[in-house]
């Protein structure tokens, strides 16, 4: 402890004022730096979970879906994310206007990440059995969820 400092705290960083009596502690015994909102020791930062951005979600889904997929994320009428995974090789008939790319988007149904990815996994296994994609690791879980939906419907 430096004797020229009027504070008894070894870690006090407040310099004494020139020629004036200096009080580092308040009437309640708290150190002035603490009362000013400073702290002698830095506080640990609180980890606040930050939700992933729409572009980050789209990058993750694109990576998981593989090279045959085109992933789009839109915002639904209820402010939720709506996932649309389209196949670059398959086309389906569009009534009256020709064809369009096959996609997982279903009007009025669940279009969340898991539902869209499940439909995409099942499309890959049925239409493109030799295709490689990271999402195919989840094939057993996708089949189990499909069976649960079928059982619930019956």
TASUL-V69471 format. One record per helix or strand. SS is the DSSP state (@ for helix, = for strand). FROM is the first residue (numbers start at 1). LEN is the number of residues. Records with the same first field share a line. If there is no record, write none. Layout:
BEGIN
SS=FROM-LEN + FROM-LEN
END
This chain:
BEGIN
==25-1 + 31-1 + 69-7 + 81-14 + 98-6
@=32-4 + 54-12 + 113-15 + 134-20
END
